[in-house]
Amino acid sequence: METLISRYRNVTILAVMLFLQVLGLAVQVKRGGAAESTRLITSWTVGAMPPPYTALISAQCGTRHRLSHYAKT
């Protein structure tokens, strides 16, 4: 039985190569003017972090609330 990656080997290689190209461009490209230039990869990372971070903090606060409520009873 063929695995999914070996079955679609050409498509997998193409997807990996495209991902590496975009990642390489994001590392090289700078945004903003000369005074405040930031790399595109930094902008993407900062933009991607808030949703998972917010979910993690929300889960932590909920767990803390439940445990404190359980300890009081």
Secondary structure, 3 states (H helix, E strand, C coil): CCCHHHHCHHHHHHHHHHHHHHHHHHHHCEECCCCCCEEHHHHHHHHHCHHHHHHHHHHHHHHHHHHHHHHHC
